């Protein structure tokens, strides 16, 4: 028995391993616009023969259909057929049709983008979007934002934009978080197509802002310790004294209230004994975090 199967999903995720291990997997890539042009030419030639018609095709028509197909030959051929069907026949010769560039552009006003919200293309696009912002390339980031918006995926674009602002700019420019949130809120309030404007503002701002992932690294390190079982009892000084009961005075909390001390700081242990001295957060090398470091170094050295 020979089994030949095709899927638009990633077979390594959706095909049973027992079946996959007995198969050869061939991945079909999107064709280039130049390759799609040849398919469009053949489609028009086939339609002329099949329908007994002749076509006058304006310059640029084949190129536009090929470019708008999104690398999908089937879509390119279907678009050529739709262009032929929608073209009006000549009055003097009903078997002859003129296919104009303007008519094709109005017929296919949007590129047929290859996009599946549940497939690899979706996550590849979101990854490229975030990495372009992280890499401070506004042109690339706007390109991927445009692809998301043209596919109608406003929620995914907004989510990834907010994540990038917090993860990759973060403490280097903390005000970017409420600014990006405001831009996203505006985008959802006005909807597409106007939503593209505040989102574009926010994307360019993220790209042009100084970068820091210090808080992102710190919380991941803390979570890693928790998952490894590294925790322990909360220090007595930090426990909620309102629930100590009648023996509260005997137990003694000995919490030092920082505002009672110079510089609103006093040394005391905050981490559990098992994690005493552990460092999760390291100051980033940006102006904002270095200013905070200088401030706290000065205060803590006095103690």
ZAMARTI-101886 format. One record per residue (C-alpha): x, y, z negated. Coordinates in Angstrom, 3 decimals, decimal comma. Layout:
BEGIN
X;Y;Z
...
This chain:
BEGIN
0,000;0,000;0,000
1,329;3,436;0,948
-0,048;6,332;-1,064
0,264;9,871;0,278
-1,144;12,607;-1,937
-1,102;16,387;-1,988
-1,738;18,847;-4,786
-1,501;22,578;-5,316
-0,548;21,968;-8,959
2,870;21,147;-10,375
3,015;17,328;-10,110
5,422;17,088;-13,035
2,666;18,480;-15,263
-0,468;17,000;-13,696
0,493;13,566;-12,328
0,798;10,615;-14,693
4,488;9,771;-15,313
3,867;6,114;-14,433
2,655;7,181;-10,977
5,232;9,930;-10,553
8,136;7,580;-11,275
7,143;5,507;-8,231
6,865;8,469;-5,864
9,031;10,850;-3,911
8,005;14,463;-4,474
8,320;16,945;-1,620
7,681;20,606;-2,376
6,283;22,781;0,400
7,512;26,359;0,252
5,720;29,443;1,521
6,671;30,229;5,112
8,206;33,528;6,174
6,268;36,152;8,111
8,346;35,323;11,205
7,326;31,657;10,970
3,691;32,604;10,388
3,730;34,778;13,538
4,382;31,730;15,708
1,437;29,932;14,085
-0,822;32,944;14,760
0,217;33,046;18,428
-0,564;29,349;18,795
-3,899;29,859;17,036
-4,968;32,556;19,508
-3,829;30,388;22,444
-5,823;27,438;21,088
-8,927;29,600;20,561
-8,745;30,914;24,130
-8,707;27,358;25,439
-11,254;26,007;22,943
-13,783;28,827;23,407
-13,116;29,582;27,032
-12,302;33,196;26,164
-9,412;35,549;26,846
-7,993;38,058;24,377
-6,187;41,350;24,722
-4,211;41,580;21,504
-2,917;45,004;20,505
0,688;45,336;19,358
1,008;44,797;15,624
-2,019;42,507;15,254
-0,056;39,268;15,055
2,515;40,831;12,723
-0,198;42,158;10,402
-1,992;38,810;10,158
1,295;36,997;9,539
2,342;39,434;6,808
-1,094;39,399;5,154
-1,220;35,602;4,985
1,003;35,475;1,911
3,192;32,741;3,380
0,233;30,380;3,932
-0,036;29,084;7,525
-3,585;27,834;7,003
-4,676;31,300;5,925
-2,870;32,848;8,873
-4,673;30,543;11,323
-8,042;31,145;9,642
-7,425;34,897;9,803
-6,643;34,680;13,516
-9,911;32,826;14,071
-11,844;35,420;12,053
-10,239;38,223;14,066
-11,302;36,527;17,312
-14,851;35,903;16,085
-15,334;39,469;14,853
-13,973;41,157;17,993
-16,632;42,559;20,316
-16,712;41,247;23,900
-16,156;43,593;26,832
-19,347;44,862;28,431
-18,186;43,988;31,920
-16,702;40,616;30,977
-18,385;38,914;27,974
-15,691;36,235;27,966
-12,971;38,795;27,298
-12,358;40,368;23,891
-10,018;43,114;22,715
-8,515;42,566;19,279
-7,340;45,889;17,867
-4,899;46,538;15,051
-7,356;48,902;13,367
-10,061;46,242;13,404
-7,743;43,622;11,938
-6,532;46,017;9,241
-10,113;46,752;8,204
-10,945;43,060;8,282
-7,960;42,136;6,124
-7,480;45,220;3,974
-5,686;43,196;1,298
-2,830;40,780;1,615
-3,829;37,203;0,857
-1,584;36,841;-2,170
-0,640;33,358;-3,291
-1,828;33,448;-6,886
-3,231;30,846;-9,245
-3,951;31,969;-12,795
-3,351;28,472;-14,120
-0,391;27,451;-11,958
3,337;28,038;-11,652
2,885;31,119;-9,465
1,054;32,873;-12,310
3,798;32,284;-14,862
6,599;32,990;-12,383
5,031;36,359;-11,616
4,575;37,273;-15,281
8,147;36,193;-16,021
9,495;38,356;-13,201
7,369;41,284;-14,424
8,727;41,147;-17,981
12,320;40,449;-16,974
12,292;43,421;-14,597
11,130;45,720;-17,407
13,673;44,200;-19,800
16,337;44,724;-17,143
15,362;48,413;-16,774
14,426;48,122;-13,081
11,285;50,250;-12,568
11,045;49,486;-8,843
10,936;45,723;-9,349
8,607;46,041;-12,350
6,162;48,178;-10,354
6,293;45,671;-7,500
5,280;42,800;-9,773
2,669;44,958;-11,500
1,178;45,710;-8,077
1,013;41,996;-7,269
-0,789;41,293;-10,537
-3,272;44,115;-10,005
-3,942;43,212;-6,371
-4,750;39,710;-7,604
-7,178;41,297;-10,079
-5,277;40,042;-13,119
-5,443;43,153;-15,286
-5,529;41,246;-18,632
-2,283;39,345;-17,973
-0,487;42,502;-16,844
-1,631;44,375;-19,954
-0,663;41,590;-22,360
2,819;41,171;-20,909
3,364;44,939;-20,882
2,520;45,243;-24,594
4,707;42,267;-25,487
7,659;43,740;-23,597
7,296;47,100;-25,335
7,518;45,423;-28,748
10,031;42,696;-27,903
12,498;44,454;-25,622
12,291;48,147;-26,562
11,184;47,731;-30,144
13,072;49,710;-32,764
15,187;51,537;-30,199
12,084;53,653;-29,522
9,313;52,582;-31,946
6,785;55,127;-30,651
6,600;53,204;-27,390
4,322;50,633;-29,035
1,360;52,994;-29,694
2,030;54,780;-26,389
1,815;51,535;-24,395
-1,224;50,435;-26,414
-2,944;53,722;-25,552
-2,119;53,251;-21,856
-3,529;49,708;-21,932
-6,696;50,895;-23,707
-7,146;53,573;-21,050
-6,628;51,018;-18,286
-9,409;48,806;-19,621
-11,721;51,785;-20,143
-11,384;53,151;-16,611
-10,984;49,755;-14,904
-9,435;49,025;-11,536
-8,340;50,649;-9,300
-7,678;53,646;-11,596
-6,188;51,350;-14,251
-3,048;51,183;-12,131
-2,147;54,779;-13,111
-1,750;54,494;-16,919
-0,200;51,050;-16,489
2,360;52,406;-14,029
3,197;55,211;-16,478
3,718;52,676;-19,255
5,790;50,308;-17,102
8,173;53,068;-16,010
8,456;54,273;-19,619
9,368;50,767;-20,808
11,972;50,440;-18,049
13,571;53,796;-18,835
13,575;53,411;-22,623
16,589;52,231;-24,656
16,380;48,543;-25,495
16,559;46,566;-28,731
15,453;43,049;-29,651
16,740;43,177;-33,235
13,314;42,772;-34,878
12,391;39,995;-32,432
15,551;38,059;-33,307
15,038;38,690;-37,021
11,478;37,355;-37,213
12,402;34,299;-35,135
15,281;33,553;-37,511
12,951;33,875;-40,517
10,344;31,606;-38,906
13,068;29,069;-38,108
14,028;28,894;-41,789
10,398;28,444;-42,844
9,965;25,579;-40,386
13,102;23,955;-41,791
11,581;24,048;-45,267
13,755;26,889;-46,518
11,510;28,876;-48,820
11,128;28,676;-52,590
9,227;30,359;-55,436
8,639;34,094;-55,157
10,895;35,978;-57,615
9,171;36,774;-60,908
9,621;40,527;-60,409
7,584;40,436;-57,193
4,640;38,387;-58,419
1,234;39,977;-58,932
1,182;40,914;-62,617
-2,581;41,523;-62,615
-3,153;37,774;-62,657
-0,612;36,798;-65,311
-3,237;36,251;-67,995
-2,935;36,942;-71,713
0,748;36,011;-71,881
1,794;38,656;-69,329
3,752;40,608;-71,923
5,587;37,466;-73,002
6,485;36,422;-69,477
7,782;39,839;-68,559
7,888;40,901;-64,956
10,774;43,380;-64,989
9,884;44,843;-61,606
11,806;48,016;-60,778
9,623;50,588;-59,021
11,868;52,086;-56,270
10,168;55,494;-56,354
11,372;55,978;-59,923
14,986;55,988;-58,733
17,176;58,369;-56,767
16,736;57,989;-53,028
13,647;55,830;-53,685
15,869;52,769;-53,865
17,114;50,425;-56,572
18,932;47,098;-56,103
16,895;44,039;-57,034
16,338;40,557;-55,644
13,475;40,212;-53,176
14,221;36,884;-51,459
13,648;33,550;-53,239
16,666;32,113;-55,062
17,162;29,496;-52,332
17,619;32,247;-49,741
19,471;34,802;-51,844
21,869;36,801;-49,675
20,434;35,606;-46,344
20,445;38,225;-43,564
17,789;38,108;-40,872
17,848;41,660;-39,587
20,921;43,201;-37,990
20,802;46,837;-36,914
20,758;47,343;-33,155
23,404;49,466;-31,453
20,918;52,125;-30,332
20,692;55,676;-31,671
17,522;55,134;-33,703
18,637;52,021;-35,575
22,143;53,342;-36,111
20,668;56,476;-37,702
18,646;54,265;-40,050
21,753;52,222;-40,842
23,762;55,340;-41,649
20,967;56,603;-43,901
20,652;53,370;-45,888
24,401;52,760;-46,079
24,768;56,160;-47,709
21,995;55,500;-50,249
22,967;51,931;-51,102
26,653;52,762;-51,587
25,704;55,094;-54,432
24,145;52,247;-56,397
